[in-house]
């Protein structure tokens, strides 16, 4: 499936319509609304696919309308993890956290139905965002393996690492890899493995990489990854070992809103130079709009950010996207950001004759 130069994409999540949020909340409280929830999910999914297509995106998804959020949804279908309560995360939001009580095993492929539904209703190429094993492990209380390793290892730091490693590899082998193998059989354009927790523990990067690669072992589909909000220099020694063709990264959040393509204006994009000097030659998903502000980036500013990136990344390896998922913004603001992102990309293509 061919793509234009500088393909545009949304990272994954998008704000749900109010009518869907209301039914999801009833469902989370245990009310019998399964039939209504299914109906509203499908409605919201199609609406969001159309929104992204009409905004002009080249690669689409449905904004995770089939999922309450990126942790709760997979854990609900994993035997061996039980939900225990809510914890606070960014933007004063909360997610329901789980505790590992036995070896994690897949109950049901929680991505197959939603992928087939989105693909059936989309007119553009579809990618599938999947929460990766490291984030699932890092966001869970690792009681089962911690209990095991505290008995076998006298050094508590080594015990914690061994427990994390065993949980990671169980998730990769028993959950992620079987899901991806089944998805590959029905045909998939691109799979984006989301790992927001990837670089939060620098001393665990080696087991993060090993778990990631175990998850995609034997998978011939195109694998990309999204890693957000961290010191990306931590990635450099490992970036060639991670079996992904693309790293979709956040840049706009740390950039200025001043016009220009000089280093002092585009301070949020300095890592690109380091990345290319390091010798990385894969794709980059370039974050050009900030998902943590309602301010809508002007087309001209987004163009400057793309032009700066083109100093370091060949246009055939550069994808254009928001920093992260847009679920933290209203649907109206999210759509406006996407439209400006697409318009800026079109102008760059016309400028260089890439249309």
Buried (B, 14 or more C-beta within 10 A) or exposed (E): EEBEBBBBBBBBBBBBBEEBEBBBEEBEEEEEBEEBBEEBBBBBBBBBBBBBBEBBBBBBBBBBBBBBBBBBBBBBBBBBBBEBEEEEBEEEEEBBBBBBBEBBBBEEBBBBEBBBBBBEBBEBBBBBBBBBBBBBBBBBBBBBBBEBBBEEBEEEEEBBBBBBBBBBBBBBBBBBBBBBBBBBEEEBBBBBBBBBBBBBBEEBBEBBBBBBBBBBBEBEBBBBBBBBBBEBEBBBEBBEEBBBEBBBBBBBBBBEEEEEBEEEBBEBBBBBEEBBEEEBEBBBBBBBBBBBBEEBBEBEBBBBBBBBBBEBBEBEBBBBBBBBBBBBBEBEBBBBBBBBBBBBBBBBBEEEEBE
